[in-house]
């Protein structure tokens, strides 16, 4: 379950947030898509303004775009006509359906106590051999950013251990500096993992 204050932030700020931050697709997306077979079915968790799902569609992939709050899904549909739907992490119930699950800068809002369940659900939703990408702001414990949004702020070792416990094979996990939307500078970990 996502923190109510975080959900409220995205519900009330959706028009401004999608206008200010959703101008181009994520920098890591194309390299991730290069790993997939043509026409693969990709679930996006937290599609936001829809720019990543739109890029996937442009490249010929089948897309299931989702977001945890209706106004964000509405904005994605308004901009790109993606048929985006509302689904929180804890509502993912698919089994062996997807070739890939893309979760750029979204699972970082999952409370630490709930993240193992979310990762297990993602693993279960993937077909054998399926791919997953998730990115997180690194830190030393759960807390809120300057905008009031909850973040799990994991250490590298903590988050990688959660992926392994969920059954993933870790493929790549570079750490890069980045500026968050609240203006703070943090290191981010970019995890690419696979369902064995």
ZAMARGU-4260 file (C-alpha; in steps of 0.2 Angstrom, whole numbers, plus 5000, padded with zeros to 4 digits):
<rodrens>
0) 5000/5000/5000 | 5007/5017/4995 | 5007/5030/5009 | 4991/5041/5009 | 5000/5057/5009
5) 5011/5052/4994 | 4995/5047/4984 | 4987/5063/4989 | 5002/5073/4982 | 5001/5064/4965
10) 4982/5066/4965 | 4982/5084/4968 | 4997/5089/4958 | 4995/5078/4943 | 4992/5092/4930
15) 5007/5102/4936 | 5018/5087/4939 | 5015/5079/4922 | 5018/5096/4913 | 5034/5100/4922
20) 5042/5083/4922 | 5035/5072/4908 | 5043/5080/4893 | 5054/5065/4887 | 5056/5047/4891
25) 5068/5040/4904 | 5086/5040/4900 | 5087/5021/4904 | 5072/5015/4894 | 5080/5012/4877
30) 5094/5001/4884 | 5081/4991/4894 | 5070/4989/4879 | 5084/4983/4869 | 5085/4967/4880
35) 5067/4962/4875 | 5060/4952/4860 | 5050/4962/4847 | 5032/4964/4852 | 5035/4960/4870
40) 5021/4964/4883 | 5027/4977/4895 | 5019/4982/4911 | 5023/4999/4917 | 5020/5003/4936
45) 5018/5021/4939 | 5016/5028/4921 | 5014/5046/4927 | 5012/5057/4912 | 5014/5042/4900
50) 5030/5047/4891 | 5039/5030/4894 | 5024/5019/4889 | 5022/5030/4873 | 5041/5027/4869
55) 5038/5008/4872 | 5023/5009/4860 | 5033/5019/4847 | 5046/5005/4847 | 5033/4992/4844
60) 5030/4984/4861 | 5013/4980/4868 | 5010/4991/4883 | 4999/4989/4899 | 5001/5007/4907
65) 4996/5008/4925 | 4997/5021/4939 | 4992/5021/4957 | 4981/5037/4956 | 4967/5041/4943
70) 4972/5059/4939 | 4990/5053/4933 | 4982/5039/4922 | 4970/5052/4915 | 4984/5063/4911
75) 4994/5049/4902 | 4978/5045/4892 | 4975/5063/4888 | 4992/5065/4881 | 4995/5049/4873
80) 4979/5039/4872 | 4987/5024/4881 | 4972/5016/4889 | 4981/5018/4905 | 4972/5011/4920
85) 4973/5013/4939 | 4982/5000/4949 | 4993/5001/4965 | 5007/4989/4968 | 4998/4979/4980
90) 4984/4976/4967 | 4995/4967/4955 | 4989/4949/4954 | 4994/4943/4937 | 5004/4927/4935
95) 5016/4924/4921 | 5008/4937/4910 | 5022/4950/4906 | 5038/4949/4897 | 5044/4964/4906
100) 5039/4976/4921 | 5046/4994/4920 | 5045/5004/4936 | 5056/5019/4934 | 5056/5030/4950
105) 5040/5023/4957 | 5044/5008/4969 | 5054/5020/4978 | 5038/5026/4986 | 5033/5009/4992
110) 5035/5008/5011 | 5050/4997/5016 | 5038/4985/5025 | 5028/4983/5009 | 5042/4982/4996
115) 5045/4963/4998 | 5027/4959/4994 | 5028/4971/4979 | 5043/4963/4972 | 5036/4946/4974
120) 5020/4951/4965 | 5031/4958/4951 | 5041/4942/4950 | 5025/4932/4950 | 5018/4943/4936
125) 5033/4940/4924 | 5035/4925/4913 | 5051/4914/4915 | 5065/4924/4908 | 5056/4940/4910
130) 5064/4957/4913 | 5062/4970/4927 | 5069/4987/4929 | 5067/4998/4945 | 5076/5014/4951
135) 5078/5020/4969 | 5085/5035/4978 | 5098/5028/4990 | 5099/5033/5008 | 5099/5026/5025
140) 5081/5023/5030 | 5063/5027/5026 | 5058/5045/5026 | 5050/5060/5017 | 5057/5072/5004
145) 5055/5090/5004 | 5038/5088/4995 | 5031/5077/5009 | 5032/5061/4998 | 5037/5045/5007
150) 5053/5036/5001 | 5061/5020/5006 | 5078/5027/5004 | 5087/5010/5004 | 5106/5006/5005
155) 5113/4997/4990 | 5115/4981/5000 | 5097/4982/5007 | 5088/4984/4991 | 5098/4971/4982
160) 5095/4958/4996 | 5076/4962/4994 | 5077/4958/4975 | 5086/4941/4978 | 5074/4936/4992
165) 5060/4939/4979 | 5068/4927/4967 | 5076/4938/4955 | 5093/4936/4946 | 5102/4953/4947
170) 5109/4958/4930 | 5115/4976/4932 | 5114/4989/4946 | 5124/5005/4942 | 5123/5019/4954
175) 5122/5037/4947 | 5120/5054/4954 | 5104/5063/4951 | 5093/5078/4955 | 5076/5074/4962
180) 5060/5084/4959 | 5061/5091/4977 | 5078/5099/4972 | 5089/5087/4982 | 5104/5078/4975
185) 5105/5060/4978 | 5113/5044/4971 | 5101/5033/4962 | 5102/5014/4960 | 5096/5007/4943
190) 5092/4989/4945 | 5089/4977/4930 | 5084/4960/4936 | 5077/4944/4928 | 5065/4930/4932
195) 5076/4915/4931
</rodrens>
